[in-house]
Amino acid sequence: MEKVARKIPVSRGKHYRWKIPFLKNGKMIHCESRLERDYVRLSDFDQHVVDLDYQPLCIPFLLKGRQRFYYPDFKVTTRDGEVRLIEVKAHSKVYKPEVKLKAIVGQLYCKQRGWQYMLITEAQLYEDSCLQFNLGYLRALGHQPNVPTDTLQLVYDTLIYSGACTIDMLRENCPGIEDEFFYAAIYKLIYYQKVFADLITTEISDETIVSINSNHETGGEAYAI
């Protein structure tokens, strides 16, 4: 079970607090804002990120002779072993004295450990116009628990045989698969980047062109994701 450094308060009023799954390892990650939720989505989709923890540590510091405590939003570990502390803030808040002070505290803490400190705002989260919408769509529809592994493999192998085509054309080439399972399979393959689709410039639809991701070996196990 994930352990956080402070108790997460109950949602009130306009403050949004919930948990979303980090699909790489099944963790449930706390989010206290839509910005944090969208950061978790991006991190989960990022193939270089292998783990993410929410507020996993407390950094004490002194301010005007009084001890204060800073809880960075996320700790991220990458495939090459790099560790990052992440603070997610709306751009309108980054110049507040409290936020600037905590950033300095976080930077010093990371420097002592050879980690990296990053302040993430809307500029990073939404620089790719359609990506957040598409990730939400793929996560919602591409993770049905009852999609058979042989269906994933069949859709994958059919795309190898067909070559690059629209999702609608691929659907026609998979007549033996029910719609529910076909779409769950292709969305899951796209989300785990076994299959390539443009998620940046357009919202995903039946007209989206899909192809085998060149970073993966063709003929492999599509369901090993």
Buried (B, 14 or more C-beta within 10 A) or exposed (E): EBEBBEEBEEEEEEEEBEBBBBBBEEBEBBBBBEBBBBBBBBBBBBEEBBBBBBBBBEBEBEEEEEEBEBBBBBBBBBEEEEBBBBBBBEEEEBEEEEBEBBBEBBBEBBEEEEBBBBBBBBEBBBEBEBBBEBBEBBBEBBBBEEBEEEBBBBBBBBBEEBEEBBBEBBBEEBEEBEEEBBBBBBBBBBBBBBBBBEBEEBEBEEEBBBBBBEEBEEEEEBBEB
